[in-house]
């Protein structure tokens, strides 16, 4: 009698010259542990890209831009492998910092941090940055960008980030910027914890010291983002880390369910994280747990890969690049106006 649990044997990975990364990740699906989950992450993302009318969300937390992931995120935007971004303020600030000429430097995690402080060097694990250059960027946001924003108008973070991307593009700072790529390609970016970053406090200083009255309306963020999930019948999520971006995207499904009286939970889900579920935090909570809230659909294609995103993300995206040298998608087009959002789909070859 055949044991129903013993259907598919693992297949040891073979090594041969010129093996493509997409071939490697396919092989990894026939192995075990997190290698298998990494291969499955590519597979689930590829399935999303083949769906007819789908909105793909990216949640971006952690210090991904300082760690060198900026061009990868920009690539995903330009190829429209993602359609909406929810990010921490820090990632967007560091993207702006690099767009206006700042750099992050190779450093070390085992070092005298008191000496770094004396030399005005800020450390993000093993990445260094010049604090004086950060200060120059802060002043640019406060003295230049903030002066273009209207007083007393309740901006969503999406509106502010759209205008920031627009200004950086007009300044000729387009290369590899997440903000500029999103502006050029119609990808909305939300930052629900806008004030928890140098972007936020630089705008605060414009209000305090430059006689500005700029309002960032975080409830408007909730309204705009939830309308995206309300208007689409199918959505997928990719979480790099967890934190506020993950919960902000998850809650759009709950709100959309309340509003439409229909199931708007996400149909596809990928998470790359180093957080584990047993501590009860949102960053580590499983997609199975999210199903109890109606955030993830009961029959969703989902995978969690427990791995440092700076290892997993470059492999996954290179594998997708292999698989989709030519990509044709019905890309969502978002039209925000008068407190509403119109969603249409446009066929594009990328």
C-alpha positions in Angstrom: 0.0 0.0 0.0 1.3 3.4 -1.0 1.8 5.8 1.9 0.0 9.1 1.0 2.6 11.1 2.8 5.5 9.8 0.7 4.7 10.9 -2.8 7.6 13.1 -3.8 11.3 12.4 -3.1 13.7 15.2 -2.6 16.0 15.9 -5.4 19.6 16.8 -4.7 20.8 19.9 -6.5 23.1 19.4 -9.4 25.8 21.9 -10.3 26.6 22.7 -13.9 28.2 25.6 -15.7 26.0 28.5 -16.8 23.1 27.4 -14.6 20.5 30.2 -14.5 19.3 31.5 -11.1 15.7 30.7 -12.1 16.8 27.1 -12.7 18.5 27.0 -9.4 15.4 28.3 -7.5 13.3 25.7 -9.3 15.7 23.0 -8.2 15.5 24.4 -4.6 11.8 23.7 -4.6 12.6 20.0 -4.5 14.9 20.3 -1.5 14.1 21.2 2.2 14.1 23.9 4.8 14.4 27.6 3.8 16.0 26.8 0.5 12.7 25.2 -0.5 10.8 28.2 0.8 13.1 30.5 -1.2 12.3 28.6 -4.4 8.6 28.7 -3.5 8.8 32.4 -3.1 9.8 32.8 -6.7 7.1 30.4 -7.8 4.3 32.3 -6.0 5.5 35.7 -7.2 5.6 34.3 -10.8 2.1 33.1 -10.4 1.0 36.6 -9.4 2.6 38.1 -12.5 0.7 35.7 -14.7 -2.7 36.6 -13.3 -4.9 38.8 -15.5 -6.1 41.7 -13.2 -4.2 41.7 -9.9 -2.7 44.4 -7.7 0.6 43.4 -6.1 1.6 45.2 -2.9 5.1 45.5 -1.6 5.7 46.1 2.1 9.3 47.3 2.7 10.7 47.5 6.2 14.2 47.3 7.6 17.2 49.3 6.4 17.0 47.9 2.9 18.2 51.0 1.1 21.4 51.5 3.2 22.0 47.8 2.8 22.1 48.1 -1.0 18.7 47.0 -2.1 17.7 50.3 -3.7 18.2 49.3 -7.4 16.4 46.0 -6.9 13.3 47.9 -5.7 13.6 50.4 -8.5 13.9 47.4 -11.0 10.7 45.9 -9.6 8.9 49.2 -10.1 10.1 49.8 -13.6 9.2 46.2 -14.7 5.9 46.6 -12.8 6.4 43.5 -10.8 4.9 45.5 -8.0 2.1 48.0 -8.2 1.8 49.7 -4.7 4.5 50.2 -2.1 4.1 50.7 1.7 7.5 51.6 3.2 9.1 52.8 6.3 10.0 56.5 6.3 13.7 55.5 6.8 13.9 53.6 3.5 12.3 56.5 1.6 14.5 59.0 3.3 17.7 57.0 2.5 16.5 56.8 -1.1 16.1 60.6 -1.2 19.5 60.9 0.5 21.2 58.9 -2.3 19.2 60.7 -5.0 20.6 64.1 -3.9 24.1 62.7 -3.9 24.5 61.0 -0.5 26.3 57.7 -0.2 26.4 54.8 2.2 29.7 53.2 2.9 31.1 49.7 3.6 31.8 49.6 7.3 32.1 47.1 10.2 29.8 46.0 13.0 32.7 45.5 15.5 34.0 49.0 16.0 34.3 51.7 18.6 31.0 53.6 18.2 32.1 56.4 20.5 34.8 57.1 18.0 32.3 57.0 15.2 30.2 59.6 17.0 33.2 61.9 17.4 33.8 61.7 13.7 30.1 62.2 12.8 29.7 58.8 11.3 26.4 57.0 11.7 26.3 53.2 11.8 23.6 50.8 10.5 25.1 47.5 11.5 28.1 47.3 9.1 27.1 50.3 6.9 28.4 53.8 7.6 27.1 57.2 6.6 28.3 60.8 7.0 26.0 62.5 9.5 26.9 65.9 8.0 25.6 64.7 4.6 22.4 63.6 6.4 22.0 67.0 7.8 22.4 68.6 4.4 19.6 66.4 3.1 17.5 67.3 6.1 18.0 71.0 5.3 17.2 70.4 1.6 13.9 68.8 2.6 13.1 71.6 5.1 14.3 74.6 3.0 13.6 73.6 -0.6 11.1 70.7 -0.9 8.9 71.8 1.9 8.5 75.2 0.4 6.7 73.7 -2.6 4.0 72.2 -0.3 0.7 74.0 0.4 -0.2 75.3 3.9 -3.2 73.8 5.7 -3.9 71.2 2.9 -4.3 67.7 4.4 -1.7 65.7 2.4 -1.7 61.9 2.4 1.9 60.5 2.6 1.3 59.2 -1.0 0.7 62.8 -2.3 3.9 64.1 -0.6 6.0 61.2 -1.9 4.6 61.7 -5.4 5.6 65.3 -5.3 9.1 64.5 -3.8 9.6 62.0 -6.7 8.5 64.6 -9.2 11.0 67.2 -7.8 13.9 64.7 -7.8 13.2 63.8 -11.4 13.0 67.4 -12.4 16.4 67.9 -10.7 17.8 65.1 -12.9 18.2 62.8 -10.0 16.3 59.9 -11.6 18.8 57.1 -11.8 17.9 54.1 -9.6 15.7 56.2 -7.2 12.7 54.4 -5.7 10.8 57.7 -5.4 11.5 58.7 -9.0 10.8 55.3 -10.5 7.5 55.2 -8.6 6.6 58.7 -9.9 7.5 57.8 -13.5 5.6 54.5 -13.5 2.5 55.4 -11.6 3.3 53.3 -8.5 1.8 54.8 -5.3 4.0 54.9 -2.2 2.4 55.1 1.2 4.4 55.7 4.4 2.0 55.2 7.4 4.7 56.1 9.9 5.8 59.2 8.1 6.7 61.1 11.3 9.0 58.3 12.4 11.8 59.3 10.0 14.0 62.2 8.9 11.4 62.9 6.2 8.9 63.6 8.9 11.0 65.7 11.2 12.5 67.8 8.4 8.9 68.8 7.4 8.2 69.4 11.1 11.2 71.8 11.1 9.7 73.6 8.1 6.6 74.2 10.1 8.6 75.2 13.2 11.2 77.4 11.6 10.0 78.3 8.1 6.5 79.5 8.8 5.0 76.5 7.0 1.8 74.8 8.0 2.1 71.4 6.3 -0.4 68.7 7.4 0.3 65.0 6.9 -3.1 63.3 7.2 -2.5 59.6 8.1 -6.2 58.8 8.1 -6.2 59.9 4.5 -3.6 57.3 3.9 -5.9 54.7 5.4 -8.8 55.9 3.1 -6.7 55.9 -0.1 -5.0 52.6 0.5 -8.1 50.7 1.5 -9.9 51.9 -1.6 -7.2 50.1 -3.7 -8.1 46.8 -2.1 -11.8 47.6 -2.3 -11.7 48.2 -6.0 -9.7 45.2 -7.0 -11.1 41.6 -7.0 -7.7 40.0 -6.6 -4.5 41.2 -4.8 -1.2 39.8 -3.7 1.3 40.9 -1.1 5.1 40.7 -0.8 6.5 41.6 2.6 10.2 42.3 3.1 10.4 42.1 6.8 7.2 43.1 8.7 6.5 46.1 10.9 4.1 48.9 10.1 4.1 48.3 6.3 3.0 44.7 6.8 0.1 45.6 9.1 -0.9 48.6 6.9 -1.3 46.4 3.9 -3.0 43.6 5.8 -5.6 46.0 7.2 -6.7 47.1 3.7 -8.3 43.7 3.3 -10.2 44.0 6.6 -11.5 47.5 5.7 -12.4 46.5 2.2 -14.4 43.6 3.6 -16.3 45.9 5.9 -17.0 48.3 3.1 -17.9 46.0 0.3 -19.4 43.1 2.3 -17.4 40.8 0.0 -14.2 38.9 0.7 -11.3 41.2 -0.3 -8.6 39.2 1.5 -5.3 38.8 -0.3 -5.0 35.8 -2.7 -1.2 35.5 -2.8 1.3 36.2 -0.1 5.0 36.1 0.3 7.1 37.1 3.3 10.8 37.2 3.7 11.6 37.7 7.3 13.9 36.9 10.2 11.1 37.3 12.8 9.4 34.2 14.2 5.8 33.8 15.3 6.1 32.5 18.9 6.7 36.0 20.4 3.3 37.2 19.3 4.5 40.2 17.2 3.0 41.2 13.9 6.3 41.0 12.1 6.6 37.3 12.8 2.9 36.3 12.6 2.1 33.6 10.1 -0.2 33.9 7.1 -2.3 31.2 8.7 -2.9 33.5 11.7 -3.7 36.3 9.2 -6.4 34.1 7.7 -8.3 34.2 11.1 -8.6 38.0 10.6 -9.7 37.8 6.9 -6.4 39.4 5.8 -5.3 36.4 3.7 -7.8 34.3 1.7 -8.4 30.7 2.9 -7.1 29.1 -0.3 -4.3 31.7 -0.9 -1.0 30.7 -2.4 1.4 31.7 0.3 4.9 31.2 1.5 7.1 32.5 4.3 10.8 32.3 3.9 12.8 32.8 7.1 16.0 34.5 5.7 17.9 37.8 5.8 16.2 39.8 3.0 19.6 41.0 1.8 20.3 37.4 0.9 16.9 36.3 -0.4 15.6 39.4 -2.2 18.5 39.6 -4.8 18.1 35.9 -5.6 14.3 36.0 -5.9 14.4 39.1 -8.1 17.2 37.8 -10.4 15.2 34.5 -10.8 12.1 36.5 -11.8 14.2 38.5 -14.2 15.3 35.2 -15.8 11.7 33.9 -16.0 10.2 37.1 -17.4 12.7 38.6 -19.9 9.6 39.9 -21.6 6.7 40.6 -19.3 3.2 41.5 -20.5 0.7 42.4 -17.7 -2.6 44.2 -17.2 -1.1 46.9 -15.0 -3.3 48.7 -12.5 -3.7 52.4 -13.1 -4.7 54.5 -10.1 -6.5 57.8 -10.3 -6.9 59.5 -6.9 -9.2 62.5 -6.9 -11.9 64.1 -4.7 -11.6 61.6 -1.9 -12.1 58.6 -4.2 -9.9 56.3 -6.3 -10.6 55.1 -9.8 -8.9 51.8 -10.8 -8.5 50.6 -14.3 -6.1 48.1 -15.9 -3.9 48.8 -18.9 -2.0 46.1 -20.9 1.7 46.9 -21.0 4.8 45.1 -22.3 7.8 45.6 -20.1 
